[in-house]
Amino acid sequence: MIGVMSDSHDNMEAIRRAVDFFNNEGVELVIHAGDIISPFTMRAFKELACPLRAVTGNNDGDLLSLRKLFEGKGEINSFFLSLEIDGVKIAVNHGHYPEVLEALIASGRYNVVICGHTHERVNKKIGDTLVINPGETCGYLTGKRSIAILNLKELQAKIIEI
């Protein structure tokens, strides 16, 4: 199981809730699809019982400090991450350039495409690709804090309010 989150926007309470949920579920990895924002939020992410992989979003500014604070916990990439876990190919992009997301989905190279940016929940198959936007962890725009769990064996996701 993989934890998925996006758009935490410095909301420490929401990040702690997400971390607690992922730890209780025993996820093997957490993927963050961008807009972590400030390096100080890594204090909460350090409590994760698993590695953290992330991409930057359009609001992440201090990438050097974020990268330094990610050391020992995981890694943060600039805007794009491609990984393969148990034969499942996953692309992660914040999504502030919709044409990039469309190209990733249309390419057929990925079983799963994870994004954020819009703060809107998406959990659907487009062709053979599962597209996941967990919504916003922060809850600022919609009033709902959400994350997702990705089951790699069944290639299904579930979006959960926290």
HELIX and SHEET records of a PDB file:
HELIX    1   1 MET A   12  GLU A   25  1                                  14    
HELIX    2   2 PRO A   39  THR A   41  5                                   3    
HELIX    3   3 MET A   42  PHE A   45  1                                   4    
HELIX    4   4 LEU A   63  PHE A   70  1                                   8    
HELIX    5   5 PRO A   98  SER A  107  1                                  10    
SHEET    1   A 6 GLY A  74  ASN A  77  0                                        
SHEET    2   A 6 LEU A  52  VAL A  55  1                                        
SHEET    3   A 6 LEU A  29  HIS A  32  1                                        
SHEET    4   A 6 ILE A   2  MET A   5  1                                        
SHEET    5   A 6 SER A 146  ASN A 151 -1                                        
SHEET    6   A 6 GLN A 156  GLU A 161 -1                                        
SHEET    1   B 5 PHE A  80  ILE A  85  0                                        
SHEET    2   B 5 VAL A  88  ASN A  93 -1                                        
SHEET    3   B 5 VAL A 112  ILE A 114  1                                        
SHEET    4   B 5 THR A 129  PRO A 134  1                                        
SHEET    5   B 5 ARG A 121  ILE A 126 -1                                        
END                                                                             
